[in-house]
Amino acid sequence: MTLNNLNQTAQDADEDFREDPDHDVNQIVEAAAQPATASDRLRRLKLLAERRLLVRGIMLPYAPQQELHDACDEALYAAEALREANLPQPMVQLLADSFSGKTAGIKAYIADVFARAEHTEGTTPVAYAKIDTDGTVGSLAADILRALGERRPTSLSPDKRWERARQAIRDHGVRLFIFDECQRAGRRPTISPVIGGKILDIMDGDGTVGGDCACVFLGKTSASNFFDACPDLKNRQDTPVLMPRLRWTTDKDDFMKFADAFDQALVDGGVTKFKSGLGDEEIAQLLLEASNGLIGQFSRIIETAVIMITRDGNDAITRTDLRDAVQDWSIGNGRIGYNPFDKAQEEKPAKKKTSKKAKAEAQAESDQEEDADEGMSSDLDDDDSVHPFGDGGFDEGDDEDGQ
């Protein structure tokens, strides 16, 4: 609010408050510019945290993640029977780009398994471990123990630790063990085959009893180096699960449905008061381009936009909010080198200008043809049987479509 605004408001009300000795315009402007109180700031920070959590918690049907769930379920239910039959355990593998939805998908699956009432109380049917950056035999054994809640997971020598890890898997009734970020196990070429061999022992057993549990491996595409270093482990994998980047030409309908469902989830969660059009064709195409076809990046762009509208007190996400979110998160983090929303905006005027130019040229050409026709008609003595192009029209060889 400025001094001019206040003066104009007074004039509009037919009352000049400036003559009131108690009316200090400068004081009012200063008060309006004061920052929010500490309680207002705390309330806003809590709301931001709640909405960030809500956005990150949105889980929607997504075909590649469902394929992962199905593959894990098949391995989970086969594990116990294979162990009793003294047979090797199955192996599920998913190697894909960051932000493709691997970890979010597997965590949703784990939550689903523990929500079922079929597993025995006190057992851990599914265990999840993120491989440590050390990428050694000992550190991986510690990861397993830590995932199962065992005390002092780093105690004992690496070999003894592995024995303890395998025993813990059996004691906890684990049927499916999930190793995430498995590319970290391939950082040391000389150790990778040893780690691969140890994991193979978990799946194969010791000859007198079947494998301890089935295994799932998640990681970036660079994790292929780890499996290449251990051919025996690589040969054991079932058909790998794929989670490729989405393409507009092939995945347009699926992504528009996904974006629209995400939009509805924001409304259902109270983040927005009405849908923001995320599933509209033009917006969805720009979002898919900005997110490089990765649903994880899409989610982070929307999360950034949600933070913006929460700070501004707005009720929905606008195109400008999305454009700014791409600028701040995608470009700011080096995920993309340009802003598709800016590019689309720049192309629109150019198309419009070209269209007007084409219309002007077509009109000028039409006017010239009319002038030519009038001059020609005056020389034909009004004889309707005579046509300027011969036998009543364009010659077949000069048809416009054939030029």
N, C-alpha and C positions, 0 to 999 in steps of 0.2 A: 504494500500500500504506500502510495506516495503522497506528498503534500498536495499536488494538483488534484489527485483523486478525491481527497477529503474535501477540498474547496469546492470541487464540482458537485459532490454529493450534497453539500450544504446548499448550494445554489438550486439544485434540483428540488430540494425540499422547501424552497421559498423561505428559508430561515438561515441567517448568517450567524453561525455559531462562533465566528471569529470575534464578534463583539462581546462574547461572554468571557469575563476575566478568568473564569475557572477552566476555560476550554483551551488547553495547550496542545496544538497540533503536533508540534515536534515531539512532545512526550508520548502522544498516541502512536506516532510512526515508530518511535524507538521501542515502545512496548510490543508492537506488532512484529518487530524484527527480532525479538528476544527468542533464544532457543527454547525448545520444549523443556519442561521440568524433568527432574531425575526420574520421577515415577512414570512420566510419559515415555521417556527413553527406555526404561526397563520393560514397560509393557510392550513397546514396539520390538525390542530385542527378543522377548519371549515369543511373540507372534512370528517373528522371522524364523526362530528355531523350530517352532511347531510346523510351519509351512514347509520348511526345508525337509524336515523329517517326513512329512506327508508325501511330498513329491518323490523322495527317494524310496518311499515304501510302496509306491504304486506298482502293482504287478498285474499285467494284462496278458491275455492269451497271445502267445507268439509262437508260430509253428516250429522254428528251430529249437526253442527252449522245450517245447512239448516233446520233440523227438529225443532230446537229452533225457527228459524225465522217463520216457518209455524205455530207453536203453538201460538206464540205471535200475528201473524196476525189474526188468528182465534179469539183470545180473543179481539183484538183491534176492529175488525169490529162487534163483537157481543155486545160490551159494551153499545153502545148508544141505541140499540134496547131493550136490557134487562133493562136498566134504565127506559126507557119510559114505559115498560110493568110492572114496579115495581117488578122485579125479581132479585135474587142474581146474582152477577157478577162472571165470571169464574176466575180460578186461575191456573197459570202455575208454575211448580216447576222443578228446575234443581240443583241437589246436586252432585258434582263431585270433584275429586282431584284438587289441585292447578296445574296450567299450562295445564289444559285440554282444554282450549280455551273458557271458559264460558264468561268471561268479554269481551274478544276481539270479540266474536261472537255477544254479545248483543249490543255493541257499534256500530258495523257495521250495525246491524238492525236499531238502532235509526237513524243513518245517512241516511239510505235508506228511512225511514218513512218521515223525514223532507225534503228529496229531491223530494218527491211526491207533485204534485200540487193540491191534492184533499182536504187537510185540510184547514179549515177556517183561514184566516190571523189573527194573534194576539192570536191564541190559541196554546196550548201545547198538542198535541195529545198523546205524550209519554213523561213521566218524569222518570228520573233516579236518585236514591239516594244510596250512599254507607253508610250503617248503621254505626253509630259512635261506637267507642270502649266502650263508657259508657254503652250502651245497656239498657237504661232506657226508661220509657214512655215519659218523657220530651225530651230526646235527640233524640228519633225517630221522634217526632213531629217537632223538629227543623230541622232534616234532610229533611223532606218533604218541609218545608217552604224554606229552603236554596236551594233545587233543583228547586223550582219555582221562585227563584229570589226575594223572599219577604224580606223586610227590618227587621232588629232586630228579627231574627228567634228565639233567646233564651229568648225573653221577655215573661212576663206573667207566671202564674203557669202552671204546666204540663197539668191539665185538660183544662184550658182556651186555652192553646197552641194547644191542640188537636182539639178543636172546630175551631180555626183559621186555622189549617192545612186542615181540611176537607172542609172548606169554600173556601180556596185557590184552592183546587183540582177542585171544581165546577166552580169557577170563571175563571180559566185558561182553562177550557174545556178539562181536562185530561181524556183520555179514557183508558190508560194503564199506571200503575205506577210500576216501576221496583225497587225492593229492592235487592241490592247486599250485599254480606258478611253477610247474614242473620244469620249465626251461632253466630254472636256477640249478637244477641237478646236472646240467650239461656245461657248466662254466669251466670245469676242470676236466679236460679230455682224458687224463690218466685215471681219474677217480670215477668218471661216469660209468664205465663198464662194471665197476665194483658195486656201485649203487644199484644199477640195473639188475645185477645178479642177486642182490639182497632182496629186492622187491619181487623178483621172480620166485625166490624161496617162499615168500609169503603166499604167493598164488599157487605154488605147486605142492607145498608140504614137504615132508621128509621121506616119503616112500612108504611109511607105515600108516600114515593118515593123510587125508586130502589137504588141499591148501587151506590156509587160515580163513581167507575171505576173498571176495572179488575186489577188484581195484578199478578206480576211475582216475584218469589223468587229464587235468585241464592245464592249458598253458598257451602262451603265444606261439606263433608259427615257428619261431626260432627253436622251440623245444624239439623239433625233428632231429637236431644234432644229438640230443641225449639218446633218442631211440636208435639212431644210426650207430651209435657207439656200443649198443647192446643188441645185436641182431636177434638173439634168442627171445628177448623181451618183446621186440618189435614183431616177431613172427606170431606172437600170442594174441595180438590185438584183434578184436572183432571188427566189423565194418565201422569205420570212424564216423562220429556224428559231425555234421557240417553246420557251421553258422557263418555263412558268407555275408559280405556287405550287400545291402539292398540296392537294387537298381530301379530307377523310375520306369524304364522300358518294360521290365518284367515283373516288378513288385508294386506297381502303382496302386492297384486296388487294395492290396493287403496293407500297405503303409497308410493310405488314407483312412482305412478303418481303424488302424492302430492309433493314429494321431487323433481321430475323432473320439475314440474311447478314452484316450488320455485327457482330452479336453473335458469330457463328461466327468471323469474321475476328479478333476480339479473343482468342478461345480459341486459334486457330491461331497467332497471333503471340506467345502466352505471356503476354499481359497479364492474362487471367483464366484460372482453372483449369477453369471450367465456364460454360455459357451463363447469362446473367443475365435472360433472359426479355424482351429488348427487343422481340421480335417478337410477344409476346402481345397479344391484342386491346386489353385495357384500357390496358396500358403504352404500346403503340404509338400509340393515340389521344391520350393525354396528351402524348406526345413530339411528335406532329405539331402539336398545338395550341400547345405551348410554343415550337416552332421556327418558328411562323408559316408552316408548309408549305414551308420552305426547307431543302434537305438540307445546305447549308453551316452553318446554325444548329444543325441536328440534330447534325452532326459536332462542333461546338464544345461543345455540351452534354455529349456523351459524353466528349470529351477532358477536360473539367473534372471529370467524375465519375471518370475514370481517374486523374487526378492525386490526387483525394481518397483513393481506395482504395490507391494506391501509398504515400502518406504514412502511412496507417493500417495498412498491411500486410495488407489484406484480399484475398480470392481472387476475389471477384465483385462486381458492381455491384448494390446493393439499391435498392428503391424510395425509401428515404430518401436515398441518394446522389444519385439523379436529381432528387429534390425540391430538395436543397441545391444541386446544380449549376445548376438553373434559377434558383434564388434568386441565386446568386453571379454567373453569367454573363449569363443572359437579362435578368433584372430589373436586375442591377447595371449593365449596359450600355444600359439603356433599350430593349431589343428587345421587351419585353412588360411590361404594367403590373400583372400579377397572376400567381400561381403556379397553374397548372392542377392540380398534385398536391395543393395545399392545398385548392383548391375541391372536388375530387373527394372528399377525406377529410371535408370538412364536410358534403357532401350525403349521405353514406352513413348517418350516425346519424339524420338527419332523415327519410330514407326508411324506416328501420327503425322509428322512433317512429310514423310515420304508419301503417305496416302494423299495428303492435300496437294502435293506437287503433281502426283499422278493424275488426280482429278482435274487440275488446272490444265495440264497438257492434253488430256482427253477432250476437255471442253474447247480448247483452242483448235484442236484438230477437227472437231465436229463443226465448229464455226467456219473453218476453211472449206470443208466439204460442202456445207450449205451454200456458201458463196459461189463455189465452182458449179454446183448444180443449177443455181439460178441463171448463171451466165450461159450454161449449156442449153437450158430449156428455151431460152429466148432465141437460140439459133436453130431450133428444131421445128419451128413453125407449128408448135402444139400438136405434133404427130405422135399419138400415143403408141403407135406400132413400132416406133424406133426407140431402142434402149442404148444408153451411152456405153454399156459394156457388151453389146452384141445380143446374144440370144436370151435376153431377159434376166441377167444376173451375173454373179461371179462365175468365172470359169472353174470347173471342178479342180483343176490343177492348182488354182490359187486360193483354195479354201483356207481360212485363217488358221485352222487347226493343223494344217499341213505345212505351214510355212516354217 
